[in-house]
Structure formats: structure tokens, C-alpha cells
Amino acid sequence: MLLTLVIILILIWSAVVWSLYSNFLVFYSNFSETENYNKAYYASISAIERAQLVLRQHQPWYEWSWWWIKSVSTWSYRPSGIVTGSDTTLTNNFSYLSNNHKESSLFWEINSRTDRIPATWKWDVDLMMSTWDSINYNKMDYENSEIILLYYDSSNWNPYNSWWISMNKSNINRITAKIRLPWLMSGEFWELDTNEELDISSDSSNDAIVNRQIKWYYLSDPFTIFSTQLTGHIDDSIIRESTINKSKDIKFDRKWNPLYDGEISTNPNIISPSDNGIKNNATERYKTIFTDGNYSWLELKFSLLNILKWRNGSWTIYPFLEYNVNFSPNSSSTPIIVPEKYYTIKAIWWLWDYLINTIIYKPATTESILRSFTTIL
């Protein structure tokens, strides 16, 4: 009888202890998992901040990669494999996780180069307004100009120092751009109305829609090549409603007018102290500008000038245009490298059984449309 009572008491005590212990295990497990998750999350945020610190010292189309693997060492490298002197081996005291018994690893990288715009799978057309081929287009809206940079930062030394910045000109000899109405909505709306003026002060019913410019330096002088508004003339190079309706290729190559397929004798509108030198020396027009080392820091800019109405007097307005830009190389032995519209920072922190992948996209360069209205009449 006594033995039975003892056994019962032991069982009851065991049940109580197990109940308390199991509840404590759940609490401890939840607390530990929360700790691991938050450490991994905030560590990945710190990696993003570290990458942004690098970008403060370089042009935003700069690329870099860096990692800290399993509490062992830290390395920083260029895609070419060049190891820098700033993030070389670091074996301890990297962070609050350095002396943690749980293994952890951190990886981050900056990517912002492409061989076309948009880069593969980096299109920015609104998902609800996109079609199957919108992955090949970016969005051109009423707020910001679309700036395509034709040079890139190729620095391969200390990522935290701007003293050794090395700028390279992109390897291109021709640019082909296409601008079209949003494909999804163009089936519901009509084409842009080329029979009635949007602006009563205009002398053409085929209204100017998109302006374009190419700039920056010839030798040491700044320059800008503007589009021209001359209705019905071969020198008319503003992008009009009819061009958008046809989704016609806009070619910057051996002629000054990117919309004209005829002779190359049309005249550019250049604002520069060296405008005569540019006209005389650019024998192959834009191809010369793209390939000649006397031209530097080049950029191509498109700006949406007018409201996209498919019929005057109607409130049916397209919210944006779609565009893409392709490049032909000057040398087949050198890859095409141009900055993407956005640079991408990725940070991955693995801590024990938690992996946090943080990705942010940031415009490489922005400019309000209000600064981009100049055309030459």
C-alpha cells in the first residue's frame, strides 16, 4: 500500500515537473528563435547600410561584393576577383555575433550594370498594367525624366574611398530605343489623336510628346544636343504622337536625326562653346560621339512633355509610356556595360537556422521632368 502511494506521488511530481519544464522549454525556444530572427534581421540591415556607405563614395552604378563566413574571415572583392585592402581578413570582433556559439554568415552585394535597359527581369511597368512582353520595357511617367548613362564606375580598389574612382566609357556605337503606348491599355483606348491639337498655341495637330537630349562633355566643354520642332521637315526630331502610335525605332547612329531614315545631312541643335567643333569632328554623327575619347560622361535623356490623350476633350488619359533601349557594341571583344536604371543592394544573413534576405532598389539617378522641357524651335 505504501509502495503504491509512493509511486503515485512520484508520478504526480514527475507530471508537475514535466509540465513546468515543458512550458519553460516552449518559452525558451520562442525567446531563442525571436532572438535569432532579430539578430539576423538587424544584421542584414547593417549590411545594407554598409553597402550604402560604399555608394556614398562612388557613382551609383558601382558594383561590389563582400562576405563574412561562419565567424572565420571577412573578404571584399570585385567581380574580377581583386581583393581590396579595406575589408581583408577579420577574424574577431566583427559584431555582437562574433563570440556567439551559433555559426553565422553574411553576404552583401551591389549590382547595377546591364547590357540593355531594362535589364532582364528588372522592368518597372506596373504589374496591374503590364502584359506578357512588359518585362522588356520600363515606365516613362509624367514626374521624372528617364536618364540612360553611357559610362560607369570601374574602380577596383578601396570601396570606402572616393580617391581612386575610375570612370569608363560604355562600349557602344549605336543606340536603338523604342517608345510605345502601354500595351494593355492600348487595346481599350485608341491611338493618340494626331488630328487635333492638345495645345491651341501649337502649329501642328501631331503634337510633340517626348523630348530627348544627349550631353555632357566634348574635351572640357559641356554640350547638349536637343531635339528640334520643325513640323514636316527632315530636321524635325522631337518625338511626336505619330512616332508613339507607330512604336517606331529611334536610332542614334550615323545621322543627326534619330527619327529620319534618309540622308545624314540634317543639322543638330547643339548648345556648347565647341558646337562647331562637334559638328565638324563628329563625321559619323552619334557614332563618333559614342566612340571618340574626346566625349565623356555621356547621358541620353527622355522626358514626357504632354498629356497622353487619345482624343482631345476626353478625360481618358494614358498614365505612362513604355520604353526600352538596346545597344550595339563598338568592339566585339569588349562587353557592353551601361548602368541600370536602379541599383540593387542584396544582403543575406544566415544565423543558425534563420536566413534573412533583404533587397532594396534605388534609382541610379533622378531628375524632375520640370527641368527637361527645353526643345529648339
HUMO-V811074 format. One record per residue. RES is the residue in one small letter. SS is DSSP state (2 for helix, 1 for strand, 0 for the rest). PSI is psi as a letter, one per 20 degrees, with the letter a starting at -180 (none if undefined). D_LAST is the distance of its C-alpha to the last C-alpha in whole Angstrom. Layout:
# HUMO-V811074
res:RES ss:SS psi:PSI d_last:D_LAST
res:RES ss:SS psi:PSI d_last:D_LAST
This chain:
# HUMO-V811074
res:m ss:0 psi:g d_last:113
res:l ss:2 psi:h d_last:111
res:l ss:2 psi:g d_last:110
res:t ss:2 psi:g d_last:108
res:l ss:2 psi:g d_last:107
res:v ss:2 psi:g d_last:106
res:i ss:2 psi:g d_last:103
res:i ss:2 psi:g d_last:102
res:l ss:2 psi:g d_last:101
res:i ss:2 psi:g d_last:99
res:l ss:2 psi:g d_last:97
res:i ss:2 psi:g d_last:96
res:w ss:2 psi:g d_last:95
res:s ss:2 psi:g d_last:94
res:a ss:2 psi:g d_last:92
res:v ss:2 psi:g d_last:91
res:v ss:2 psi:g d_last:90
res:w ss:2 psi:h d_last:88
res:s ss:2 psi:g d_last:86
res:l ss:2 psi:g d_last:85
res:y ss:2 psi:g d_last:84
res:s ss:2 psi:h d_last:82
res:n ss:2 psi:h d_last:80
res:f ss:2 psi:h d_last:80
res:l ss:2 psi:g d_last:78
res:v ss:2 psi:g d_last:76
res:f ss:2 psi:g d_last:75
res:y ss:2 psi:g d_last:75
res:s ss:2 psi:g d_last:73
res:n ss:2 psi:g d_last:70
res:f ss:2 psi:g d_last:70
res:s ss:2 psi:g d_last:69
res:e ss:2 psi:g d_last:67
res:t ss:2 psi:g d_last:65
res:e ss:2 psi:g d_last:65
res:n ss:2 psi:g d_last:64
res:y ss:2 psi:g d_last:61
res:n ss:2 psi:h d_last:60
res:k ss:2 psi:g d_last:60
res:a ss:2 psi:g d_last:58
res:y ss:2 psi:g d_last:56
res:y ss:2 psi:h d_last:55
res:a ss:2 psi:h d_last:56
res:s ss:2 psi:h d_last:53
res:i ss:2 psi:h d_last:51
res:s ss:2 psi:h d_last:52
res:a ss:2 psi:h d_last:51
res:i ss:2 psi:g d_last:47
res:e ss:2 psi:h d_last:47
res:r ss:2 psi:g d_last:48
res:a ss:2 psi:h d_last:45
res:q ss:2 psi:h d_last:43
res:l ss:2 psi:g d_last:45
res:v ss:2 psi:g d_last:44
res:l ss:2 psi:i d_last:40
res:r ss:0 psi:h d_last:40
res:q ss:0 psi:i d_last:41
res:h ss:0 psi:r d_last:38
res:q ss:0 psi:q d_last:35
res:p ss:0 psi:i d_last:35
res:w ss:0 psi:j d_last:35
res:y ss:0 psi:q d_last:38
res:e ss:0 psi:q d_last:41
res:w ss:1 psi:q d_last:45
res:s ss:1 psi:q d_last:48
res:w ss:1 psi:q d_last:51
res:w ss:1 psi:r d_last:55
res:w ss:1 psi:o d_last:58
res:i ss:1 psi:o d_last:61
res:k ss:0 psi:l d_last:64
res:s ss:0 psi:k d_last:65
res:v ss:0 psi:g d_last:65
res:s ss:1 psi:r d_last:62
res:t ss:1 psi:p d_last:58
res:w ss:1 psi:q d_last:56
res:s ss:1 psi:p d_last:52
res:y ss:1 psi:q d_last:51
res:r ss:0 psi:r d_last:47
res:p ss:0 psi:h d_last:47
res:s ss:0 psi:i d_last:48
res:g ss:0 psi:j d_last:51
res:i ss:0 psi:p d_last:51
res:v ss:1 psi:p d_last:53
res:t ss:0 psi:r d_last:52
res:g ss:0 psi:i d_last:54
res:s ss:0 psi:h d_last:53
res:d ss:0 psi:k d_last:54
res:t ss:0 psi:a d_last:57
res:t ss:0 psi:p d_last:61
res:l ss:0 psi:o d_last:62
res:t ss:0 psi:i d_last:65
res:n ss:0 psi:r d_last:66
res:n ss:0 psi:k d_last:64
res:f ss:0 psi:g d_last:61
res:s ss:0 psi:a d_last:61
res:y ss:0 psi:i d_last:64
res:l ss:0 psi:i d_last:64
res:s ss:0 psi:g d_last:65
res:n ss:0 psi:j d_last:69
res:n ss:0 psi:q d_last:69
res:h ss:0 psi:i d_last:71
res:k ss:0 psi:p d_last:69
res:e ss:0 psi:q d_last:67
res:s ss:1 psi:q d_last:63
res:s ss:1 psi:q d_last:60
res:l ss:1 psi:p d_last:56
res:f ss:1 psi:p d_last:53
res:w ss:1 psi:q d_last:50
res:e ss:1 psi:q d_last:46
res:i ss:1 psi:p d_last:43
res:n ss:1 psi:p d_last:41
res:s ss:1 psi:k d_last:37
res:r ss:1 psi:q d_last:36
res:t ss:1 psi:r d_last:35
res:d ss:0 psi:j d_last:34
res:r ss:1 psi:r d_last:32
res:i ss:1 psi:p d_last:30
res:p ss:0 psi:q d_last:32
res:a ss:0 psi:r d_last:35
res:t ss:0 psi:p d_last:38
res:w ss:0 psi:k d_last:39
res:k ss:0 psi:k d_last:37
res:w ss:0 psi:q d_last:34
res:d ss:0 psi:k d_last:33
res:v ss:0 psi:p d_last:32
res:d ss:0 psi:p d_last:35
res:l ss:2 psi:h d_last:38
res:m ss:2 psi:i d_last:39
res:m ss:2 psi:j d_last:35
res:s ss:0 psi:r d_last:36
res:t ss:0 psi:a d_last:37
res:w ss:0 psi:h d_last:39
res:d ss:0 psi:j d_last:36
res:s ss:2 psi:i d_last:34
res:i ss:2 psi:i d_last:36
res:n ss:2 psi:j d_last:33
res:y ss:0 psi:q d_last:30
res:n ss:1 psi:r d_last:29
res:k ss:1 psi:p d_last:28
res:m ss:1 psi:o d_last:24
res:d ss:0 psi:a d_last:24
res:y ss:0 psi:i d_last:22
res:e ss:0 psi:g d_last:24
res:n ss:1 psi:q d_last:23
res:s ss:0 psi:q d_last:21
res:e ss:1 psi:o d_last:22
res:i ss:1 psi:p d_last:23
res:i ss:1 psi:o d_last:25
res:l ss:1 psi:p d_last:26
res:l ss:0 psi:k d_last:27
res:y ss:1 psi:r d_last:30
res:y ss:1 psi:q d_last:33
res:d ss:1 psi:o d_last:36
res:s ss:0 psi:k d_last:39
res:s ss:0 psi:q d_last:42
res:n ss:0 psi:k d_last:45
res:w ss:0 psi:c d_last:47
res:n ss:0 psi:o d_last:48
res:p ss:0 psi:i d_last:46
res:y ss:0 psi:j d_last:46
res:n ss:0 psi:p d_last:45
res:s ss:0 psi:j d_last:42
res:w ss:0 psi:h d_last:43
res:w ss:0 psi:k d_last:43
res:i ss:0 psi:p d_last:40
res:s ss:0 psi:o d_last:39
res:m ss:1 psi:p d_last:35
res:n ss:1 psi:q d_last:35
res:k ss:1 psi:p d_last:32
res:s ss:0 psi:q d_last:31
res:n ss:0 psi:n d_last:33
res:i ss:0 psi:q d_last:30
res:n ss:0 psi:i d_last:28
res:r ss:1 psi:q d_last:26
res:i ss:1 psi:p d_last:25
res:t ss:1 psi:o d_last:25
res:a ss:1 psi:q d_last:23
res:k ss:1 psi:p d_last:24
res:i ss:1 psi:p d_last:23
res:r ss:1 psi:r d_last:25
res:l ss:1 psi:q d_last:26
res:p ss:0 psi:p d_last:29
res:w ss:2 psi:h d_last:32
res:l ss:2 psi:g d_last:34
res:m ss:2 psi:h d_last:32
res:s ss:2 psi:i d_last:31
res:g ss:0 psi:h d_last:34
res:e ss:0 psi:h d_last:35
res:f ss:0 psi:r d_last:31
res:w ss:0 psi:r d_last:29
res:e ss:0 psi:r d_last:26
res:l ss:0 psi:q d_last:23
res:d ss:0 psi:o d_last:22
res:t ss:0 psi:j d_last:20
res:n ss:0 psi:i d_last:21
res:e ss:0 psi:p d_last:20
res:e ss:0 psi:q d_last:17
res:l ss:0 psi:h d_last:18
res:d ss:0 psi:p d_last:16
res:i ss:0 psi:i d_last:17
res:s ss:0 psi:i d_last:13
res:s ss:0 psi:q d_last:12
res:d ss:0 psi:j d_last:11
res:s ss:0 psi:p d_last:13
res:s ss:0 psi:i d_last:16
res:n ss:0 psi:n d_last:15
res:d ss:0 psi:q d_last:14
res:a ss:1 psi:p d_last:12
res:i ss:1 psi:g d_last:15
res:v ss:1 psi:p d_last:15
res:n ss:1 psi:q d_last:12
res:r ss:1 psi:q d_last:14
res:q ss:1 psi:q d_last:14
res:i ss:1 psi:p d_last:17
res:k ss:1 psi:r d_last:19
res:w ss:1 psi:f d_last:21
res:y ss:1 psi:p d_last:23
res:y ss:1 psi:o d_last:24
res:l ss:0 psi:d d_last:27
res:s ss:0 psi:j d_last:27
res:d ss:1 psi:p d_last:24
res:p ss:1 psi:q d_last:21
res:f ss:1 psi:q d_last:18
res:t ss:1 psi:p d_last:15
res:i ss:1 psi:o d_last:13
res:f ss:1 psi:r d_last:10
res:s ss:0 psi:q d_last:9
res:t ss:1 psi:p d_last:6
res:q ss:0 psi:n d_last:5
res:l ss:0 psi:n d_last:7
res:t ss:0 psi:p d_last:10
res:g ss:0 psi:j d_last:13
res:h ss:0 psi:q d_last:12
res:i ss:0 psi:i d_last:14
res:d ss:0 psi:i d_last:11
res:d ss:0 psi:o d_last:9
res:s ss:0 psi:j d_last:11
res:i ss:0 psi:q d_last:10
res:i ss:1 psi:o d_last:14
res:r ss:1 psi:r d_last:14
res:e ss:2 psi:g d_last:18
res:s ss:2 psi:h d_last:19
res:t ss:2 psi:g d_last:19
res:i ss:2 psi:g d_last:21
res:n ss:2 psi:h d_last:23
res:k ss:2 psi:i d_last:24
res:s ss:0 psi:l d_last:24
res:k ss:0 psi:q d_last:23
res:d ss:1 psi:p d_last:23
res:i ss:1 psi:o d_last:20
res:k ss:1 psi:p d_last:21
res:f ss:1 psi:o d_last:21
res:d ss:0 psi:d d_last:23
res:r ss:0 psi:j d_last:23
res:k ss:0 psi:q d_last:20
res:w ss:0 psi:h d_last:16
res:n ss:0 psi:o d_last:15
res:p ss:0 psi:i d_last:17
res:l ss:0 psi:i d_last:17
res:y ss:0 psi:p d_last:18
res:d ss:0 psi:j d_last:21
res:g ss:0 psi:c d_last:21
res:e ss:0 psi:r d_last:21
res:i ss:0 psi:j d_last:20
res:s ss:0 psi:j d_last:19
res:t ss:0 psi:q d_last:15
res:n ss:0 psi:p d_last:13
res:p ss:0 psi:q d_last:12
res:n ss:1 psi:o d_last:10
res:i ss:1 psi:p d_last:13
res:i ss:1 psi:o d_last:13
res:s ss:1 psi:q d_last:17
res:p ss:0 psi:i d_last:20
res:s ss:0 psi:k d_last:21
res:d ss:2 psi:h d_last:17
res:n ss:2 psi:h d_last:19
res:g ss:2 psi:h d_last:22
res:i ss:2 psi:g d_last:20
res:k ss:2 psi:h d_last:19
res:n ss:2 psi:h d_last:22
res:n ss:2 psi:h d_last:25
res:a ss:0 psi:m d_last:23
res:t ss:0 psi:h d_last:24
res:e ss:0 psi:k d_last:24
res:r ss:0 psi:c d_last:21
res:y ss:2 psi:h d_last:21
res:k ss:2 psi:g d_last:25
res:t ss:2 psi:g d_last:25
res:i ss:2 psi:h d_last:24
res:f ss:2 psi:h d_last:26
res:t ss:2 psi:h d_last:29
res:d ss:0 psi:p d_last:29
res:g ss:0 psi:i d_last:31
res:n ss:0 psi:i d_last:28
res:y ss:1 psi:p d_last:26
res:s ss:1 psi:r d_last:27
res:w ss:1 psi:l d_last:27
res:l ss:1 psi:q d_last:24
res:e ss:1 psi:q d_last:22
res:l ss:1 psi:p d_last:20
res:k ss:1 psi:p d_last:19
res:f ss:1 psi:p d_last:18
res:s ss:1 psi:p d_last:17
res:l ss:1 psi:o d_last:17
res:l ss:0 psi:h d_last:15
res:n ss:0 psi:q d_last:16
res:i ss:0 psi:p d_last:20
res:l ss:1 psi:n d_last:22
res:k ss:1 psi:p d_last:23
res:w ss:0 psi:i d_last:25
res:r ss:0 psi:p d_last:25
res:n ss:0 psi:p d_last:24
res:g ss:0 psi:i d_last:27
res:s ss:0 psi:q d_last:28
res:w ss:0 psi:j d_last:29
res:t ss:0 psi:o d_last:29
res:i ss:1 psi:p d_last:27
res:y ss:1 psi:p d_last:27
res:p ss:0 psi:i d_last:27
res:f ss:0 psi:r d_last:25
res:l ss:1 psi:r d_last:24
res:e ss:1 psi:q d_last:26
res:y ss:1 psi:q d_last:25
res:n ss:1 psi:r d_last:27
res:v ss:1 psi:p d_last:26
res:n ss:1 psi:q d_last:29
res:f ss:1 psi:q d_last:29
res:s ss:1 psi:p d_last:31
res:p ss:0 psi:q d_last:33
res:n ss:0 psi:h d_last:33
res:s ss:0 psi:p d_last:37
res:s ss:0 psi:i d_last:39
res:s ss:0 psi:i d_last:42
res:t ss:0 psi:p d_last:39
res:p ss:0 psi:q d_last:38
res:i ss:0 psi:p d_last:35
res:i ss:0 psi:o d_last:35
res:v ss:1 psi:q d_last:32
res:p ss:1 psi:p d_last:32
res:e ss:1 psi:r d_last:32
res:k ss:1 psi:h d_last:30
res:y ss:1 psi:q d_last:34
res:y ss:1 psi:q d_last:36
res:t ss:1 psi:p d_last:40
res:i ss:1 psi:p d_last:43
res:k ss:1 psi:p d_last:46
res:a ss:1 psi:p d_last:50
res:i ss:1 psi:p d_last:53
res:w ss:1 psi:p d_last:56
res:w ss:1 psi:p d_last:59
res:l ss:1 psi:o d_last:62
res:w ss:0 psi:d d_last:66
res:d ss:0 psi:j d_last:65
res:y ss:1 psi:p d_last:62
res:l ss:1 psi:o d_last:58
res:i ss:1 psi:p d_last:55
res:n ss:1 psi:o d_last:52
res:t ss:1 psi:p d_last:49
res:i ss:1 psi:p d_last:45
res:i ss:1 psi:q d_last:42
res:y ss:1 psi:p d_last:38
res:k ss:1 psi:p d_last:36
res:p ss:1 psi:p d_last:32
res:a ss:0 psi:h d_last:31
res:t ss:0 psi:q d_last:28
res:t ss:0 psi:q d_last:27
res:e ss:0 psi:p d_last:23
res:s ss:1 psi:q d_last:22
res:i ss:2 psi:h d_last:19
res:l ss:2 psi:i d_last:19
res:r ss:2 psi:j d_last:18
res:s ss:0 psi:k d_last:15
res:f ss:0 psi:i d_last:12
res:t ss:0 psi:p d_last:10
res:t ss:0 psi:r d_last:7
res:i ss:1 psi:p d_last:4
res:l ss:0 psi:none d_last:0
